[in-house]
């Protein structure tokens, strides 16, 4: 099958959406499918206001049309609701083509946090965007229930996986820091609620791995914490396994791939009882703790079984995740309009 994925989140961005799409494409291609990902790198773009690490495509429609028609997909998946996602949706609707979407991010909550725009406005846009497709993929049951209550339709489960060869238990002596070591890994940005972790009074070491627009401010405000910055995958995996507790303070993520990476490393997880943690950790208290008081969750997670953490992570594979993605795709009932030779050349 020739599968087209359109995403406003793509390399060189580093986030859960990019990791999910990258691993899914890898597995699909190993199975013989032809996968094309159209991302912002193909277009003129500008930094996203208040979040310059994310670049937004400028007026992408005409070039996007040429790229879609040159590829001639058998199925179309629109991963995000940004400028590229909007342009792809417009194209599909204009040509009466079936497409699927995915709900990767609690976009309304992020927008409200940054701009004050009411949730009702953003959710109205999100319903319009996603309900226009043949199905919207969501990562967890709790997210599906929440979105159903908000009027979203045709929801389909698409879970996540973890690289169990990269993230695995290792010796903890790589880090010469006072213990216990409490690790946060991810984007250092207000959306991730990192400050809820940083402001806690904890014995041991608060360790933050990652970069983002709020890194310098947090580093100055919380000098007692250790900020390691960006780490390549090999070093990142070592830091995961060296921690005593992985702290996931986000209130708005829809899953949290880092939770699986911590568990695969044999590290218990402390988090709030929200979508993602409540689906992964909630049924398995032996691998972590959830509480409205993050400090209580951290204390509860300390000392949980590394073996139990690893065993649970082994249940999440990218192969199973990709099986779900394939089942959720809806093949086109008619081919996309064929690009002319000139259009194909321009898109190349």
C-alpha positions as CSV (number, residue, x, y, z in Angstrom):
1,X,0.0,0.0,0.0
2,X,1.2,3.5,-0.7
3,X,0.5,5.5,2.5
4,X,0.7,9.3,2.7
5,X,1.2,10.9,6.1
6,X,0.9,14.7,6.3
7,X,2.3,16.2,9.5
8,X,3.3,19.6,10.8
9,X,5.5,17.8,13.3
10,X,8.5,16.2,11.6
11,X,12.3,16.1,11.7
12,X,14.4,17.9,12.9
13,X,11.7,18.4,15.6
14,X,12.2,16.2,18.6
15,X,8.9,15.2,20.3
16,X,6.5,12.3,20.8
17,X,4.6,12.9,17.6
18,X,7.8,12.7,15.5
19,X,9.0,9.6,17.3
20,X,5.6,7.9,16.8
21,X,5.4,8.7,13.1
22,X,9.1,7.7,12.6
23,X,8.8,4.3,14.2
24,X,5.5,3.6,12.5
25,X,7.0,4.4,9.1
26,X,10.0,2.2,9.8
27,X,7.8,-0.8,10.7
28,X,5.4,-0.1,7.7
29,X,8.4,0.0,5.3
30,X,9.9,-3.2,6.7
31,X,6.5,-4.8,5.9
32,X,6.7,-3.7,2.2
33,X,4.5,-0.6,2.3
34,X,5.6,2.6,0.6
35,X,5.3,5.5,3.0
36,X,5.7,9.2,2.3
37,X,5.7,11.8,5.1
38,X,5.1,15.4,4.0
39,X,6.5,17.7,6.7
40,X,7.3,21.4,7.1
41,X,10.8,20.9,5.6
42,X,9.3,20.9,2.1
43,X,7.9,24.5,2.5
44,X,8.7,28.0,3.3
45,X,8.1,28.4,7.1
46,X,8.3,30.7,10.1
47,X,8.9,30.0,13.8
48,X,5.7,29.4,15.8
49,X,4.9,32.4,18.0
50,X,6.0,31.7,21.6
51,X,7.5,28.4,20.5
52,X,10.3,29.0,17.9
53,X,11.4,25.4,17.9
54,X,8.3,24.5,16.0
55,X,8.2,25.9,12.4
56,X,4.9,26.6,10.6
57,X,4.5,26.2,6.9
58,X,3.5,29.3,4.9
59,X,0.8,29.0,2.3
60,X,1.6,25.4,1.6
61,X,-1.5,24.4,-0.4
62,X,-0.3,24.6,-4.0
63,X,2.9,22.7,-3.4
64,X,1.2,20.2,-1.1
65,X,-1.2,19.4,-3.9
66,X,1.7,18.7,-6.3
67,X,3.4,16.5,-3.7
68,X,0.2,14.5,-3.0
69,X,-0.6,14.0,-6.7
70,X,3.0,13.0,-7.6
71,X,3.0,10.4,-4.8
72,X,-0.5,9.0,-5.7
73,X,-1.3,7.4,-2.4
74,X,-3.7,4.6,-1.6
75,X,-4.5,6.0,1.8
76,X,-4.1,9.4,3.4
77,X,-3.5,10.1,7.1
78,X,-3.4,13.7,8.4
79,X,-1.4,13.6,11.7
80,X,-1.8,17.2,12.9
81,X,-4.1,20.2,12.8
82,X,-1.5,22.9,11.7
83,X,-1.1,24.6,8.4
84,X,-0.1,21.4,6.5
85,X,-2.9,19.4,8.2
86,X,-5.4,22.1,7.2
87,X,-4.2,22.2,3.6
88,X,-4.3,18.4,3.3
89,X,-7.9,18.4,4.8
90,X,-8.9,21.1,2.3
91,X,-7.5,19.0,-0.6
92,X,-9.2,15.8,0.5
93,X,-12.6,17.6,0.9
94,X,-12.3,19.4,-2.4
95,X,-11.7,16.1,-4.2
96,X,-14.0,14.0,-2.1
97,X,-11.1,11.8,-0.8
98,X,-11.3,9.7,2.4
99,X,-8.7,10.5,5.1
100,X,-8.0,9.6,8.7
101,X,-6.6,11.9,11.5
102,X,-5.0,11.5,14.9
103,X,-5.4,13.4,18.2
104,X,-1.8,13.6,19.3
105,X,-1.9,16.7,21.5
106,X,-4.4,18.5,23.7
107,X,-4.2,21.5,21.5
108,X,-7.1,23.4,23.1
109,X,-5.4,23.3,26.5
110,X,-2.1,24.4,25.1
111,X,-3.7,27.3,23.3
112,X,-5.6,28.4,26.4
113,X,-2.4,28.2,28.5
114,X,-0.5,30.4,26.0
115,X,-3.2,32.8,24.8
116,X,-6.2,32.7,27.0
117,X,-8.5,31.6,24.2
118,X,-11.5,29.7,25.7
119,X,-11.4,25.9,25.5
120,X,-14.9,25.9,23.8
121,X,-13.6,27.8,20.8
122,X,-10.6,25.5,20.3
123,X,-12.6,22.4,20.8
124,X,-15.1,23.6,18.2
125,X,-12.3,23.9,15.7
126,X,-10.9,20.5,16.6
127,X,-14.3,18.8,16.2
128,X,-14.7,20.4,12.8
129,X,-11.2,19.3,11.8
130,X,-11.4,15.7,13.0
131,X,-15.1,14.8,12.5
132,X,-14.6,15.6,8.8
133,X,-12.5,12.5,8.4
134,X,-13.3,8.8,8.3
135,X,-11.8,8.2,11.7
136,X,-9.7,9.8,14.4
137,X,-7.0,7.8,16.1
138,X,-6.5,8.2,19.9
139,X,-3.8,6.6,22.1
140,X,-5.8,5.7,25.2
141,X,-9.3,4.7,26.5
142,X,-9.5,7.6,28.9
143,X,-8.8,10.1,26.1
144,X,-11.4,8.4,23.9
145,X,-14.0,8.7,26.6
146,X,-13.1,12.4,27.2
147,X,-13.3,13.3,23.5
148,X,-16.5,11.4,23.0
149,X,-18.1,13.4,25.7
150,X,-17.0,16.5,23.8
151,X,-18.7,15.5,20.6
152,X,-15.8,13.8,18.7
153,X,-16.9,10.8,16.5
154,X,-15.4,7.7,14.8
155,X,-12.6,7.3,17.4
156,X,-10.2,4.4,16.8
157,X,-7.5,3.2,19.2
158,X,-3.8,3.7,18.2
159,X,-1.5,3.0,21.1
160,X,2.2,3.5,21.3
161,X,5.3,1.4,21.5
162,X,8.8,1.6,23.0
163,X,12.3,0.5,21.8
164,X,13.1,-2.1,24.3
165,X,16.6,-2.6,23.0
166,X,17.6,1.0,23.4
167,X,15.7,1.6,26.7
168,X,16.6,-1.2,29.1
169,X,18.0,-1.6,32.7
170,X,21.7,-0.6,33.0
171,X,24.0,0.1,35.9
172,X,23.0,3.3,37.8
173,X,26.5,4.5,38.6
174,X,26.8,6.6,35.4
175,X,25.4,9.5,37.5
176,X,27.4,10.7,40.4
177,X,24.6,12.7,42.1
178,X,22.9,12.6,45.5
179,X,20.2,10.0,45.5
180,X,17.4,9.5,45.1
181,X,17.6,10.9,41.5
182,X,14.2,12.1,40.2
183,X,14.3,12.4,36.4
184,X,12.2,14.5,34.1
185,X,12.9,14.1,30.3
186,X,11.2,16.0,27.6
187,X,10.6,19.5,26.3
188,X,11.3,22.2,28.9
189,X,8.2,24.3,28.3
190,X,5.4,25.5,30.4
191,X,2.9,23.2,28.5
192,X,4.6,20.2,30.2
193,X,4.1,21.6,33.7
194,X,7.8,21.1,34.5
195,X,7.7,23.7,37.2
196,X,5.3,21.6,39.3
197,X,8.2,19.2,39.6
198,X,11.0,21.8,40.0
199,X,9.3,23.6,42.9
200,X,9.0,20.5,45.1
201,X,11.2,20.1,48.2
202,X,12.8,16.7,47.7
203,X,15.8,14.9,49.2
204,X,18.2,13.9,46.5
205,X,18.5,15.3,43.0
206,X,16.0,16.8,40.6
207,X,17.4,16.1,37.1
208,X,16.0,17.6,34.0
209,X,17.0,16.4,30.5
210,X,15.8,18.3,27.5
211,X,15.7,21.7,25.9
212,X,12.9,24.3,25.3
213,X,12.0,27.9,25.5
214,X,11.7,27.9,29.3
215,X,15.0,26.2,30.0
216,X,17.1,29.3,30.8
217,X,14.3,30.7,33.1
218,X,14.0,27.5,35.1
219,X,17.7,27.1,35.3
220,X,18.0,30.5,36.9
221,X,15.0,30.1,39.2
222,X,15.8,26.6,40.4
223,X,19.7,26.4,40.8
224,X,19.4,23.4,43.0
225,X,18.2,21.2,40.1
226,X,20.5,19.7,37.6
227,X,19.8,20.6,33.9
228,X,21.5,18.3,31.5
229,X,20.2,19.8,28.3
230,X,19.8,17.8,25.1
231,X,21.1,14.3,25.0
232,X,21.6,12.0,22.1
233,X,19.6,8.8,22.2
234,X,22.4,6.6,23.6
235,X,23.2,9.0,26.5
236,X,19.5,9.6,27.1
237,X,18.8,5.9,27.6
238,X,21.6,5.8,30.1
239,X,20.2,8.7,32.1
240,X,16.8,7.0,32.1
241,X,18.1,3.8,33.6
242,X,20.3,5.6,36.1
243,X,17.3,7.4,37.7
244,X,15.4,6.2,40.8
245,X,12.0,7.6,39.8
246,X,10.8,9.1,36.5
247,X,8.6,12.1,37.1
248,X,5.9,12.9,34.5
249,X,4.3,16.2,35.6
250,X,2.3,16.9,32.4
251,X,-1.5,17.4,32.7
252,X,-2.1,17.7,28.9
253,X,-0.2,14.9,27.1
254,X,-2.4,12.4,25.4
255,X,0.0,9.4,26.2
256,X,3.6,10.2,27.1
257,X,6.1,8.0,25.3
258,X,8.7,8.8,27.9
259,X,6.6,6.9,30.5
260,X,7.1,3.7,28.5
261,X,10.8,4.5,28.0
262,X,11.2,4.9,31.8
263,X,9.4,1.6,32.4
264,X,11.5,-0.2,29.8
265,X,14.6,1.1,31.7
266,X,13.3,-0.5,34.9
267,X,12.4,2.9,36.5
268,X,9.1,3.4,38.2
269,X,6.9,6.4,37.3
270,X,5.3,9.2,39.4
271,X,2.6,11.3,37.8
272,X,-0.8,12.9,38.2
273,X,-3.9,10.7,37.6
274,X,-4.6,12.1,34.1
275,X,-4.8,10.7,30.5
276,X,-1.8,8.7,29.7
277,X,-0.5,7.8,33.2
278,X,-3.9,6.7,34.3
279,X,-4.1,4.3,31.4
280,X,-0.5,2.9,31.7
281,X,0.3,3.1,35.4
282,X,-3.3,3.2,36.8
283,X,-4.0,-0.6,36.4
284,X,-0.5,-1.5,37.5
285,X,0.4,0.1,40.8
286,X,3.4,-2.1,41.1
287,X,5.2,0.1,38.5
288,X,4.6,3.6,39.9
289,X,2.2,5.9,41.7
290,X,-0.4,8.5,40.7
291,X,-1.6,11.3,43.0
292,X,-3.0,14.8,42.8
293,X,0.0,15.7,45.0
294,X,3.0,15.0,42.8
295,X,5.3,14.8,45.9
296,X,3.1,12.0,47.3
297,X,3.3,10.2,43.9
298,X,7.1,10.4,43.9
299,X,7.4,9.0,47.4
300,X,4.9,6.3,46.4
301,X,6.9,5.3,43.3
302,X,10.3,5.0,45.1
303,X,11.3,1.4,45.5
304,X,8.8,-0.1,43.1
305,X,10.0,-3.2,41.3
306,X,12.3,-2.6,38.3
307,X,11.4,-6.1,37.0
308,X,7.7,-5.2,37.1
309,X,8.4,-2.0,35.2
310,X,10.3,-3.8,32.5
311,X,7.7,-6.5,32.2
312,X,4.9,-4.0,31.6
313,X,6.9,-2.1,29.0
314,X,7.5,-5.3,27.1
315,X,3.7,-5.4,26.4
316,X,4.0,-2.2,24.3
317,X,5.6,-3.0,20.9
318,X,5.9,-0.8,17.8
319,X,4.7,-3.8,15.8
320,X,1.4,-4.0,17.7
321,X,1.1,-0.2,17.4
322,X,1.6,-0.4,13.7
323,X,-1.0,-3.2,13.4
324,X,-3.5,-0.8,14.9
325,X,-2.5,2.0,12.6
326,X,-3.0,-0.2,9.5
327,X,-6.4,-1.4,10.7
328,X,-7.5,2.2,11.3
329,X,-6.5,3.4,7.8
330,X,-9.2,3.7,5.2
331,X,-8.1,3.1,1.6
332,X,-9.2,5.7,-0.9
333,X,-12.3,4.8,-2.8
334,X,-11.0,6.6,-5.9
335,X,-7.4,7.6,-6.9
336,X,-6.2,11.1,-6.4
337,X,-6.1,13.2,-9.5
338,X,-3.0,12.3,-11.5
339,X,-0.3,14.9,-11.5
340,X,0.9,16.1,-14.9
341,X,4.6,15.6,-15.8
342,X,5.2,19.2,-15.1
343,X,3.6,19.1,-11.7
344,X,5.5,16.0,-10.7
345,X,8.8,17.7,-11.8
346,X,8.0,20.8,-9.7
347,X,7.2,18.6,-6.7
348,X,10.5,16.7,-7.0
